[in-house]
């Protein structure tokens, strides 16, 4: 086997290993993204349902509904 052929085979092997290693990362990335989105949604829900924000939203909606055109 020549050095050039061995090098080509080595490059192909490294490319295959790299592709296989990256294949499993997408599942972990999706899981972390989903977990972050759920945590963000929970924080937003707590903020929106708090007394201060809820009262402010009711005030804004009340003023919008009572507006004279």
Buried (B, 14 or more C-beta within 10 A) or exposed (E): EEEEEEEEEEEEEEEEEEEEEEEEEEEEEEEEEEEEEEEEEEEEEEEEEEEEEEEEEEEEEEEEEEEEE
